[in-house]
Amino acid sequence: MQEKVLNAKKNGLAMLFLLLLLYAAGIAVFVIGCIMTEGGVLMPLAIPLLVAGALWMALGWIPLLGLKVLKPQEALVLTLFGKYVGTLKEEGFYYVNPFCTAVNPAAKTRLNQSGDVNDANRLMNAAAQAGTSEAVGKRISLKIMTLNNNRQKINDCLGNPVEIGIAVMWRVVDTAKAVFEVDNYKEYLSLQCDSALRNIVRIYPYDVAPGVDTTGDGIADEGSLRGSSEIVAERIRNEIQHKVADAGLEVLEARITYLAYAPEIAAVMLQRQQASAIIDARKMIVEGAVGMVEMALERLDEKHTVELDDERKAAMVSNLLVVLCGNHDAQPVVNAGSLY
């Protein structure tokens, strides 16, 4: 299904005045017919005038259904007796075939996204002003929308359950495909977002893990959900775009809005992170302490401050490492006697 944009003239205001004028003329004709029948005498034109005036007053509202009002970044998909006629895209006041109907299967769909606000009073007022209650709510927004799907619990590549949420910026680029290729393009997009999110998250670990290939090239890398959020979001966007292209939708951007371990393992993973942090800190302290001991021994040898044998050097190294690596302040012991 290819989109066909209607380049109709924006003559809605002129047609509105013409129809109102014809409606007033119909009322006048009916009144003239009634005047001709006064006194019980039927004039030759009385019956035709009465019939014409009555028919126009009864059916004169039908042409008013052809009035369509569009605001910027709105579109209206029109069908005539089930056949796709075309799409109105430019803002303006149009007049089309009054038997054309607007189609938007996602008009009443309410998702957790911008633009989906159910304001019945606003819709009724707009319908009264435009004179087209059918078209109100059937318009398709061409603006950039933000879909914020619910958080999902997904197992990462290591089997750890994580909770993740994304925000997707999207818009409709082909109204014909959006309306006729899928049953409901908003629900279709939401489901494809959930599916793409699961497919991509299962490739990555939450944190960097050894021996994990996230790029598919057979080489282990350091990709992770927490450390490679930009890359993960871009892969999610590409996956969604591939799925929704047939529905006439364009995905502009995808962002991770929430990422955390699932509650059932959050406490354990926190302890693991704390233990890893302690080990890293201890490793740094030990490396620094060994460097300081080496520097101290080298300086003593260079200055010939004191001559130490191997046994005394070992004792000195042990004491220095205890002092430098300990969690508490060292308690000094003063040796007032001989070194040996």
Secondary structure, 3 states (H helix, E strand, C coil): CCCCECCCCCCHHHHHHHHHHHHHHHHHHHHHHHHHCHHHCCCCCHHHHHHHHHHHHHHCCHHHHHEEEECCCEEEEEEECCEEEEEECCCEEEECCCCEEECCCCCCCCCCECCCCCCHHHHHHHHHHHCCCCCCCCCEECCCEEEECCCEEEECCCCCEEEEEEEEEEEECCHHHHHHCCCCHHHHHHHHHHHHHHHHHCCCCCCCCCCCCCCCCCCCCCCCCCCCHHHHHHHHHHHHHHHHHHHCEEEEEEEEEEEEECHHHHHHHHHHHHHHHHHHHHHHHHHHHHHHHHHHHHHHHHHCCCCCCHHHHHHHHHHHHHHHHCCCCCCCCCCCCCCC
